[in-house]
Amino acid sequence: MTRIRKYWSEVWLELRKATWPWDPKEKGFAKYKELIDSTIVVFIAMLLLGAFVSFFDFTLRRTFEFLVR
């Protein structure tokens, strides 16, 4: 039980040292503006990368089907 308590106290200590992407003085959703903006950027990048990979997959598949015939 002592090891578990020590583990959680060390985790808590490290979390207090961390810098979080929001201003603790802000209230409501304004507090998480940077976090929300970063999430939107990642989501858009994920969609663009998915579209890029899908386009080339479709193109290469059609090209190979044409060459095999």
SULRA-V896174 format. One record per helix or strand of 3 or more residues. SS is the DSSP state (A for helix, B for strand). FROM is the first residue (numbers start at 1). LEN is the number of residues. If there is no record, write none. Layout:
# SULRA-V896174
ss->(SS:SS)
from->(FROM:FROM)
len->(LEN:LEN)
This chain:
# SULRA-V896174
ss->(A:A)
from->(2:28)
len->(16:41)
